[in-house]
Amino acid sequence: MTEAFKLGIVVPCYNEEEVLPETNKELTQIISNLVNENKITNDSKIVFVDDGSSDKTWSMIDEYSKTNDYASGVKLSRNFGHQSALLAGVTSASNSCDAVVTIDADLQDDVNAIPKMVDEFLNGSEVVYGVRNNRQTDTSFKRDTAEGFYKVMGWLGVKLVPDSADFRLMSQRACKVLLSYRETNLFLRGIVPMVGFKSAKVYYARKERFAGKSKYPLRKMLKLAINGITSFSIVPIKMIMQLGFLIVLISIGLLIYTIVQKIHGNVVTGWSSMMISIWALGGVQLICISVIGEYVGKIFNEVKHRPRFTIERDIYTEKTLKEENNEVK
């Protein structure tokens, strides 16, 4: 692809009033530069997705859409979560955009990597991953757990792009394929590599959050990790079965040992050993039931086929239709 194309930049937002002015400024500058370089068309847009914010995020987005020709927004009816908000923005933008970039509002992902993604797209890549070249901005705990997570996912057979989150560019065709995946339990980092097509990587240094608080504390990070594991692999279920066989073998060994000791008259009755065995097996059983319950819960959510998000207002589509009508006139 060599001629200018329409680009959409999807930005999921949840209570981002502190950082939004700078985000709007920097992304507008990026689009303006790309338009001046004749790489993207003048009708390219920033699509801010308000994920049920309780602060002034939506009113600010609404104002930007009136004062900034490049800015638009999508308002969800309530908080559906980061992954659903991101998907809602892709759904709207991919209807008319030739390519869509997704990036968080906190400016930790380097916006200056977007022109490099555009270049890769112009060179024929349909999925371009933004990949961190280091984790210096992370705490040692977060860095170690992230590395451990990628290793576990690789061991489970899940294909992920290490050190790549939700900062990426996708062609319209790739977006349509992504949207054809109907999972309710969304883990886009695992789904996008399944889309296929020619891909490339753009490396960048991740920054500190510009303002505001992180929307991914430890609890949400753990939830995302568990969702990723259980959404893409049944290995934990198989491990439970193997654990069950192992416990049975240990029990048989203990039975044989007890009989031998009985024959030799070395039996010593012990209350503590009995209680330890009961508590240990009880703990193992609860863990196994919990893992199975996680999968059953996912099945429960999937079979209901509830919508992954509900759009209350779509300024992006409104502006797009208005611009198309003006061109016709």
C-alpha positions as CSV (number, residue, x, y, z in Angstrom):
1,M,0.0,0.0,0.0
2,T,1.6,3.3,-1.1
3,E,-1.2,5.9,-1.2
4,A,-2.5,7.8,1.8
5,F,-5.1,5.9,3.8
6,K,-7.6,6.7,6.6
7,L,-6.3,5.9,10.0
8,G,-8.3,5.6,13.2
9,I,-6.6,5.8,16.7
10,V,-8.7,4.1,19.3
11,V,-8.1,5.3,22.9
12,P,-10.1,3.5,25.7
13,C,-10.6,5.9,28.6
14,Y,-11.8,5.4,32.2
15,N,-11.7,8.4,34.5
16,E,-8.8,10.0,32.5
17,E,-9.7,13.7,33.0
18,E,-6.2,14.4,34.3
19,V,-4.3,13.0,31.3
20,L,-6.8,13.5,28.5
21,P,-5.8,17.1,27.5
22,E,-2.2,16.0,26.9
23,T,-3.3,12.8,25.1
24,N,-5.6,14.7,22.8
25,K,-2.7,17.2,22.1
26,E,-0.1,14.6,21.4
27,L,-2.3,12.3,19.2
28,T,-3.6,15.3,17.3
29,Q,0.0,16.3,16.5
30,I,0.8,12.8,15.4
31,I,-2.1,12.7,13.0
32,S,-1.4,16.2,11.7
33,N,2.2,15.3,10.9
34,L,1.2,12.1,9.1
35,V,-1.4,14.0,7.1
36,N,1.3,16.6,6.1
37,E,3.6,13.8,5.0
38,N,0.7,12.5,2.9
39,K,0.7,9.1,4.6
40,I,-2.8,9.3,5.9
41,T,-5.9,11.2,4.8
42,N,-7.3,14.3,6.4
43,D,-10.4,12.5,7.5
44,S,-8.4,10.3,9.9
45,K,-9.7,10.3,13.5
46,I,-8.9,9.8,17.1
47,V,-11.7,7.7,18.7
48,F,-11.8,8.2,22.5
49,V,-13.9,5.5,24.1
50,D,-15.5,6.5,27.4
51,D,-15.8,3.2,29.4
52,G,-18.4,4.5,31.9
53,S,-16.2,7.1,33.6
54,S,-17.5,8.9,36.7
55,D,-15.5,12.1,36.2
56,K,-15.4,14.7,33.4
57,T,-13.9,12.3,30.8
58,W,-17.0,12.2,28.5
59,S,-17.7,16.0,28.7
60,M,-14.1,16.6,27.7
61,I,-14.3,14.1,24.8
62,D,-17.5,15.7,23.6
63,E,-15.8,19.1,23.7
64,Y,-12.8,17.9,21.8
65,S,-15.1,16.5,19.1
66,K,-16.5,20.0,18.6
67,T,-13.2,21.9,18.6
68,N,-10.8,19.3,17.0
69,D,-11.6,18.0,13.5
70,Y,-9.5,14.9,14.2
71,A,-11.2,14.0,17.6
72,S,-14.3,12.0,18.1
73,G,-15.7,9.7,20.7
74,V,-17.8,6.7,21.7
75,K,-19.6,6.6,25.0
76,L,-20.5,3.2,26.5
77,S,-23.6,2.9,28.7
78,R,-21.6,1.7,31.7
79,N,-18.2,0.4,32.6
80,F,-17.6,-2.8,30.6
81,G,-13.8,-3.1,31.2
82,H,-10.7,-2.1,29.2
83,Q,-10.8,-5.0,26.7
84,S,-14.5,-4.4,25.9
85,A,-14.0,-0.7,25.5
86,L,-11.0,-1.3,23.2
87,L,-13.1,-3.6,21.1
88,A,-16.0,-1.1,21.0
89,G,-13.7,1.5,19.5
90,V,-12.3,-1.0,17.0
91,T,-15.9,-1.9,16.0
92,S,-16.8,1.7,15.2
93,A,-13.5,2.8,13.6
94,S,-13.0,-0.3,11.4
95,N,-16.2,0.4,9.5
96,S,-14.6,3.2,7.6
97,C,-10.9,3.2,8.5
98,D,-8.3,1.4,6.4
99,A,-6.2,0.7,9.6
100,V,-6.8,1.1,13.3
101,V,-4.2,1.8,16.1
102,T,-5.1,1.1,19.7
103,I,-3.3,2.8,22.5
104,D,-4.1,3.6,26.2
105,A,-4.8,7.1,27.3
106,D,-2.1,7.2,30.0
107,L,0.7,8.0,27.5
108,Q,2.9,5.3,28.8
109,D,3.0,3.8,25.3
110,D,5.1,6.1,23.1
111,V,2.9,7.9,20.6
112,N,6.0,8.5,18.4
113,A,6.0,4.8,17.6
114,I,2.7,5.3,15.6
115,P,4.4,6.8,12.5
116,K,6.7,3.7,12.5
117,M,3.6,1.5,12.6
118,V,2.2,3.4,9.7
119,D,5.4,2.9,7.7
120,E,5.2,-0.9,8.4
121,F,1.5,-0.9,7.3
122,L,2.5,1.0,4.1
123,N,5.1,-1.7,3.5
124,G,2.5,-4.4,3.6
125,S,2.1,-5.5,7.2
126,E,-1.5,-5.9,8.4
127,V,-0.7,-6.3,12.1
128,V,2.0,-4.2,13.7
129,Y,2.8,-4.9,17.4
130,G,4.2,-2.2,19.7
131,V,6.8,-4.0,21.7
132,R,8.6,-2.6,24.8
133,N,12.4,-2.7,24.4
134,N,12.9,-2.7,28.2
135,R,11.0,-2.8,31.5
136,Q,13.0,-0.2,33.4
137,T,9.8,1.7,34.4
138,D,8.4,-1.4,36.1
139,T,9.0,-2.5,39.7
140,S,11.1,-5.6,40.1
141,F,8.0,-7.5,41.2
142,K,6.0,-6.5,38.1
143,R,8.9,-7.2,35.8
144,D,9.5,-10.7,37.3
145,T,5.8,-11.6,37.3
146,A,5.4,-10.4,33.7
147,E,8.3,-12.5,32.6
148,G,6.9,-15.5,34.5
149,F,3.5,-15.0,32.9
150,Y,4.9,-15.1,29.4
151,K,6.9,-18.2,30.2
152,V,3.8,-19.9,31.6
153,M,1.7,-19.0,28.6
154,G,4.4,-20.3,26.2
155,W,4.6,-23.5,28.2
156,L,0.8,-23.9,27.9
157,G,1.2,-23.5,24.1
158,V,-0.4,-20.0,23.8
159,K,1.3,-17.8,21.2
160,L,1.8,-14.3,22.6
161,V,4.1,-11.5,21.6
162,P,6.3,-11.0,24.7
163,D,6.4,-7.4,26.1
164,S,3.5,-6.4,23.8
165,A,0.2,-5.2,25.4
166,D,-2.7,-3.5,23.5
167,F,-0.6,-1.0,21.6
168,R,-0.8,-2.1,18.0
169,L,-1.9,-1.3,14.5
170,M,-4.3,-3.6,12.6
171,S,-5.6,-3.3,9.0
172,Q,-9.3,-3.1,8.4
173,R,-9.3,-6.7,7.2
174,A,-7.4,-7.9,10.4
175,C,-9.9,-5.9,12.5
176,K,-12.9,-7.6,10.8
177,V,-11.3,-11.0,11.5
178,L,-10.7,-10.0,15.1
179,L,-14.3,-9.0,15.5
180,S,-15.5,-12.3,14.2
181,Y,-14.1,-13.9,17.4
182,R,-17.2,-13.8,19.7
183,E,-15.7,-14.6,23.1
184,T,-17.2,-12.9,26.1
185,N,-14.0,-13.6,28.1
186,L,-11.7,-11.2,26.2
187,F,-7.9,-11.5,26.2
188,L,-7.0,-9.6,23.1
189,R,-3.2,-10.2,23.5
190,G,-3.9,-13.9,22.9
191,I,-6.6,-13.4,20.2
192,V,-4.8,-11.0,17.9
193,P,-1.9,-13.4,17.1
194,M,-4.5,-15.9,16.0
195,V,-5.8,-13.5,13.4
196,G,-2.8,-14.2,11.2
197,F,-1.7,-12.1,8.2
198,K,1.7,-10.5,7.7
199,S,2.9,-8.9,10.9
200,A,5.8,-6.7,12.1
201,K,7.1,-5.3,15.4
202,V,7.9,-1.7,16.4
203,Y,10.1,-1.3,19.5
204,Y,9.7,1.6,21.9
205,A,10.6,2.6,25.4
206,R,7.7,2.7,27.8
207,K,7.3,5.8,29.8
208,E,5.9,6.6,33.3
209,R,2.2,7.4,33.4
210,F,1.7,11.0,32.5
211,A,-1.0,11.7,35.2
212,G,-3.7,10.0,37.2
213,K,-3.7,6.6,38.7
214,S,-3.2,3.2,37.1
215,K,-6.4,1.4,36.1
216,Y,-4.6,-2.0,36.4
217,P,-3.7,-2.6,40.1
218,L,-2.4,-6.0,41.1
219,R,-5.9,-7.5,41.5
220,K,-6.9,-6.6,38.0
221,M,-3.5,-7.8,36.6
222,L,-4.0,-11.2,38.3
223,K,-7.5,-11.4,36.9
224,L,-6.3,-10.6,33.4
225,A,-3.5,-13.3,33.7
226,I,-6.0,-15.9,34.9
227,N,-8.4,-15.0,32.2
228,G,-5.6,-15.3,29.6
229,I,-4.6,-18.8,30.9
230,T,-8.0,-20.3,31.2
231,S,-9.3,-18.7,27.9
232,F,-6.6,-20.3,25.8
233,S,-5.6,-23.6,27.4
234,I,-7.1,-26.6,29.1
235,V,-3.8,-27.7,30.5
236,P,-4.8,-26.8,34.1
237,I,-7.7,-29.3,33.7
238,K,-5.3,-32.0,32.5
239,M,-3.0,-31.2,35.4
240,I,-5.8,-31.8,37.8
241,M,-6.3,-35.3,36.4
242,Q,-2.6,-36.0,36.6
243,L,-2.5,-34.7,40.2
244,G,-5.4,-37.1,41.0
245,F,-3.5,-40.0,39.6
246,L,-0.4,-38.9,41.6
247,I,-2.4,-38.8,44.8
248,V,-3.8,-42.2,44.1
249,L,-0.3,-43.6,43.6
250,I,0.9,-42.0,46.8
251,S,-2.1,-43.5,48.7
252,I,-1.3,-46.9,47.3
253,G,2.3,-46.5,48.4
254,L,1.3,-45.4,51.9
255,L,-1.1,-48.4,52.1
256,I,1.7,-50.8,51.2
257,Y,4.0,-49.1,53.7
258,T,1.4,-49.3,56.5
259,I,0.8,-53.0,55.8
260,V,4.6,-53.7,55.9
261,Q,4.9,-51.7,59.2
262,K,1.9,-53.7,60.6
263,I,3.6,-57.0,59.8
264,H,6.8,-55.9,61.5
265,G,4.9,-54.5,64.5
266,N,6.1,-51.0,64.1
267,V,2.7,-49.3,63.9
268,V,2.5,-46.1,66.0
269,T,-0.9,-44.5,66.1
270,G,-0.6,-40.7,65.3
271,W,-3.3,-38.1,65.4
272,S,-1.2,-35.4,63.8
273,S,-0.3,-37.5,60.7
274,M,-4.0,-38.3,60.2
275,M,-5.0,-34.6,60.4
276,I,-2.2,-33.5,58.1
277,S,-3.3,-35.9,55.5
278,I,-7.0,-34.8,55.8
279,W,-6.1,-31.1,55.5
280,A,-3.7,-31.7,52.7
281,L,-6.1,-33.7,50.6
282,G,-8.9,-31.3,51.5
283,G,-6.8,-28.4,50.2
284,V,-6.0,-30.2,47.0
285,Q,-9.6,-31.0,46.4
286,L,-10.7,-27.3,46.9
287,I,-8.0,-26.1,44.5
288,C,-9.1,-28.6,41.9
289,I,-12.8,-27.7,42.3
290,S,-11.9,-24.0,42.0
291,V,-10.0,-24.6,38.7
292,I,-12.8,-26.6,37.3
293,G,-15.2,-23.9,38.5
294,E,-13.3,-21.2,36.6
295,Y,-13.9,-23.1,33.4
296,V,-17.5,-23.8,34.2
297,G,-18.0,-20.1,34.9
298,K,-16.5,-19.2,31.5
299,I,-18.9,-21.6,29.8
300,F,-21.8,-20.0,31.8
301,N,-20.8,-16.5,30.6
302,E,-20.3,-17.6,27.0
303,V,-23.5,-19.5,26.4
304,K,-25.6,-16.5,27.5
305,H,-24.3,-14.6,24.4
306,R,-24.8,-11.2,26.2
307,P,-23.4,-8.2,24.3
308,R,-19.8,-7.4,25.2
309,F,-20.5,-3.7,25.3
310,T,-23.4,-1.3,24.7
311,I,-22.8,2.0,22.9
312,E,-24.8,5.0,24.3
313,R,-23.5,7.5,21.8
314,D,-21.2,7.2,18.8
315,I,-19.8,10.7,17.8
316,Y,-17.3,9.0,15.5
317,T,-20.0,7.6,13.3
318,E,-22.0,10.8,13.5
319,K,-19.0,12.8,12.3
320,T,-18.1,10.3,9.6
321,L,-21.7,10.4,8.1
322,K,-21.7,14.2,8.3
323,E,-18.4,14.4,6.4
324,E,-19.6,11.9,3.8
325,N,-22.8,13.9,3.3
326,N,-20.9,17.1,2.9
327,E,-18.7,15.5,0.2
328,V,-21.8,14.3,-1.7
329,K,-23.2,17.8,-1.7
